[in-house]
């Protein structure tokens, strides 16, 4: 069929699942991006191997290099599609809660944006990756700074972002109880309510649900 290509690779390279079917290049790229986004968020950059990403996508790992060139370039696209998309599509007043909920949701099966989860698990993996995730953090902080008129609004934004990432670290990476299993609505309500002293224009979340 015109515009399609087989997923076949070298004879000794494993092809699993839907990788045995014919698929458009864009469909294959999307599968690889989705698989990489999930694995980078779960394991961080270093521990998410090319082989594992390809296996989760159900394609030959040679296609990862064909479409992205390198694992590092794939990571860059994942960050761009996650964090950058959230930054561009979310109004500043809703960014903090949207990003926080993205991390809180993935303790279970709920969907959520995992850009900051990827940030947490990948920071420190290598100098180049650290630079990429630091730049993403800078972008979030710049948007959050617009929610304050104080002279030190940049510091206030960094403190708000640090609190958010600390919550994600303790819940997602460490699994600290009771935070690890706390209801996302309760966490968001408590955190956004307290953050009003830092970011004056941050809208309050709904009240915590009663037991």
Secondary structure, DSSP 8 states (H G I E B T S, - for coil): -TT-B-----TTS---GGGGS-B-HHHHHHHHHHHHHHHHHHH-TTTS-HHHHHHHHTS-THHHHHHHSSHHHHHHHHHIIIIIHHHHHS-HHHHHHHHHHHHHHTTTT-----HHHHHHHHTTS-HHHHHHHHHHHHHHHHHHHTT--STTHHHHHHHHHHHHHHHHIIIIII--TTGGGS-HHHHHHHHHHHHTTT-TT----------
